[in-house]
Amino acid sequence: MRIDFRSDTVTKPTAGMLDAMMSAKVGDDVFGEDPTVNELEKKLADMFNMEAALFCPSGTMSNQIAIKCFTNPMDEVICDQTAHVYRYEGGGIAYNSLASVRLLNGERGILTPEMIEPEINDDNIHYPNSSLVVLENTVNKGGGKCYSLSQIEPIHHLCAVKGLKLHLDGARLFNALVATGDEAKDYGKYFHGISICLSKGLGAPVGSVFLSSNEIIKKATKIRKVLGGGMRQAGFLAAAGIYALDHHVNRLADDHAHAKTLALALSEANFVSSVMPVETNIVLFDVTPNYKVEQVIKALEAKGIFCNSTSTKTIRFVTHLDITATMVDEAIEIIKKMNI
Ligand SMILES: *Cc1c(COP(=O)(O)O)cnc(C)c1O
């Protein structure tokens, strides 16, 4: 059995999702004429109480478009030092938006108003203009840790008082909603922009959606075109997103339960020194100093378990739609018997 914990992006469309894709009504989305893309955009905007939405090919593109919309050249973006927008988007903030970045040391990527406030620059000719705060929920590098809305509210308040925009990289926002019990409809009022990935835990093959105001989405549509992200009969892909929103949200709780069971088994393994507490579908664990991560990854791979490292001592397991309860049981048996 091949058990692939490398990422929640490795899922393949289910039969039901493929049916929905095959029967999608499509049109030219650059002309705004794809009914299925329009339906997906409206569905998500309504769900989160935002005015409008834009379907993008990737989460990177939707985040980069957001940053471009919310900054001017020479501005500064404030985010955690582990943020995807900073670490894993190829230096896009500098390249696309000509902005600098102020990195904070959050608690597993979670920021507080007390951390942010002293890092907001005064209006002074020497300083870059602090214009945008980016939060990530769940935090990928923080082992899937979540913000609750009660933690976001005071950050929103600070940004409002200081005149900064607030964007949410919500690549795994539905995981956070399922884990915290917060409601999607309450998110819109706290953020100027939200990006959501359909191709992570939700199990669609492609796509991300950027949510914001009508005015910002108009600007975002132009930027998406310039970046080469204007897609034509994209309704086939949007149909997968709609299907995922209808069928794959509640089941994220299974992924979270699987991650917790795996974490428990890993915490007892001789090659593991510590496991980060699990909140959603990501398990991060440190390898005991007498082993190398490559060695552990290879040994697991030889038994059919695939995973990645996130640092020289940390390994990541991600649970998702294509990880069944049987696979979790099998993985636990393998981990128990492992003798590296
Ligand atoms: C995956 C991910 C993204 C977007 O990635 P793409 O591969 O470009 O879709 C953005 N933010 C976070 C936290 C992610 O995990």
The ligand as a Gaussian input file, in Angstrom:
#p B3LYP/6-31G(d) Opt

LIG

0 1
 C       -0.350000      25.751000      -0.488000
 C       -0.363000      27.072000       0.155000
 C       -0.566000      28.243000      -0.585000
 C       -0.755000      28.266000      -2.079000
 O       -0.009000      27.388000      -2.768000
 P       -0.205000      27.021000      -4.312000
 O        0.581000      25.795000      -4.405000
 O        0.334000      28.159000      -5.075000
 O       -1.670000      26.823000      -4.582000
 C       -0.610000      29.432000       0.099000
 N       -0.490000      29.476000       1.437000
 C       -0.315000      28.382000       2.184000
 C       -0.217000      28.497000       3.659000
 C       -0.240000      27.134000       1.575000
 O       -0.067000      26.035000       2.324000

